[in-house]
Amino acid sequence: MKGLIIYVKESSFNAAKQILIDKQVEGITYFDIMGQGHLDREATERIVQGYKTGEKYTPEFARRTRIETIVDDDKANSIIEALKAEGDIHGKVFTFDVTESHEL
């Protein structure tokens, strides 16, 4: 079994989720997170007390979505290739071996 941790921009979440559904992934967990890394951070307008200032700034941390799933070894590569082939998805995928799991 392989664990996949997928980091994508918020706007890419639905496309990534659809690929996982199409690949018949049974369990998907996602988190809305803030992070810093190599992905671009878009400049936004600063708002003070409800008023737009016209001033642009780049936030230190950017909003991202973290998706986690556990899949069979043979599915992992096909999922990663499908995510890469989708032009609208920008992010990173981390894989790890899952040697044990326990039902509670």
Order of alpha helices (4+ residues) and beta strands (2+ residues): beta-alpha-beta-beta-beta-beta-alpha-beta
